[in-house]
Amino acid sequence: MTSGSMLAVEEARARILALVQRLEPVEVSLIDARDMVLAEDVRAGRDIPPLDNTAMDGYAVRAADTAGAAESSPVALRVVGELAAGYTWREPVGPGQALRIMTGAPMPPGADAVVPFEETDEHGLAAPKGAHRVEGAVRVLKAARPGANVRRAGEDVRADTAVLAAGTQLRAGHLGVLASLGIDRASCYRRPLVAIISTGDEVVSPGQPAGPGQIYDSNAYAVAALVQKYGGVPEVLGIARDTVEDLTVHLKAAMNADLVVTSAGVSRGDFDVVKTVLAQQGEIDFWLVNMRPGKPLAFGVLRGADGRRVPHLGLPGNPVSSMITFELFGRYALLKMRGLPLTDHVRLRAMMRDRIRMSDGRRFYARCIVSRTPDGGWEASLSGPQGSGVLTAMAAANGLAVVPEGSRDVQPGEEVDVLMLDWSAPELARTGP
C-alpha cells in the first residue's frame, strides 16, 4: 500500500474519537477525586470563613485605643479574657480593653483589629484553651489600623456563589476548597477501566522462564503505565496465545472494561487468527497509518454477550510502536472518556544536534532528549537508535521530534517540532510549562 492510501495520523485519531464517549458520573470521596473531572457545578453553601477571625496570635482591640502607641510610649490596655480557635466571645470589647486571642478564633464584638504578640510586651506565652475571663494588662508598642490582621467573613468564598464549574479537573487546591465548604464527596466522570491484552506464542510474562525464541512482555507494562499517566485504571489480563480459543477467552474477560487495548496481531504478516477473532467478536477495521514507528493499527468495537459494545484499540507489537501509538491515539481516547479537553502534547521548536534519517515518506516520530540552550532556546538530541524495537531509546526520551510526511533528512542545526512527553528532567523542570 502506498503512503497516499494510508490514513493520516489526524484522520485515524478523529475516527477513534468519533466512537469513544465520555463516561458517566460517579460519586467519589475527596480523597479519591484528585485529577478527576467535575460533572456538575458546585455552589457554596456558606461563607468561607464563616465569621470574621484573627489571622495572628495577639490581642483583639479597638484600633482607636492604640493611637499613638510606640515602643517609647506604649499604650496600656486592660485584658478581659483569652480566646482559642473554635470558641466564641460574646461580650463586646470596650474602650481601653483587649482580648487575648489565638489565630483562627472569631473576632469578638467591639474589636476591629488584632495587635500581634510581637507588638506588645508579651512574647510567646502559652496558648489558651477555650474561652476564659482573665484579669491583667498588656502594653501595646505599635498603633493598629482598623482591620489589621483580621480575616473577614466571606473573604475566600461567599455563600450561594459558584465555586467550581463542571469540567474542572480537580487539583489539591480544588479539593481543599470543597472540603472547606463541608463537602466530602464530588460527582466526577468515572476513570476509564482499560483492559490490556498482549498476544503471541513467543511472548512470556516477566518472572517466568523464557525459552529459545521467546521474549518478555514489555508492552503490557509500558501501556499500563501510560494508562495510569493519563488517568485510566489499567487491568492487565495477560498473554493470549495464537489460537482462536485462547484469544476469545481473553477478550470475553475484557468486556467489563471501557476500552480494550491489544498489542500485536495487526500487521499484514501477523497470523490471521488475531484478525479473525477480533472480527468475530465485533466490528474491527485494520488500518495503515502514515507514521513511523507504528504504521499498523486496528480500531473498532467488541460486542459482549449482553449486547455491550466496548471500544477496542489494537496496537502494533513492537514495543516502541506500541507506546508511541498509544501516546498519539489511546491518550486522546482517555481524555475524552474522562471529560477533559482534547489537548495535544506540549509542542515546541528545538534545534536538532543529530541527523534524523528519513527512510521513507511516512511522518517520523524520533525519540529525543530536549534541553535548554545557553540563550534560552531548545535543542534536541536523539536518545538512541531509532529502531521500533529499541525500547531503551524510548525510556531515555522526554520528547518526540516530528518530521513531516515526505520530508528529507533533518540535518544537525535544523529546527524541528517536538512533542513533549515528560517535563521532569532537572534541566526542564525549572523552565517547563
Secondary structure, 3 states (H helix, E strand, C coil): CCHHHCECHHHHHHHHHHHCCCCCEEEEEHHHCCCCEECCCEECCCCECCCCEECCCEEEECHHHHCCCCCCCCEEEEEEEEECCCCCCCCCCCCCEEEEECCCCECCCCCCEEEEHHHECCCCCCCCCCEEEEEEEEEECCCCCCCCCEECCCCCECCCCEEECCCCECCHHHHHHHHHCCCCEEEEECCCEEEEEEECCCEECCCCCCCCCCEECCHHHHHHHHHHHCCCEEEEEEEECCCHHHHHHHHHHCCCCCEEEEECCCCCCCCHHHHHHHHHHEEEEEEEECEECCCEEEEEEEECCCCCEEEEEEECCCHHHHHHHHHHHHHHHHHHHCCCCCCCCCEEEEEECCCECCCCCCEEEEEEEEEECCCCCEEEEECCCCCCCCHHHHHHCCEEEEECCCCCCECCCCEEEEEECCCCCHHHHCCCC
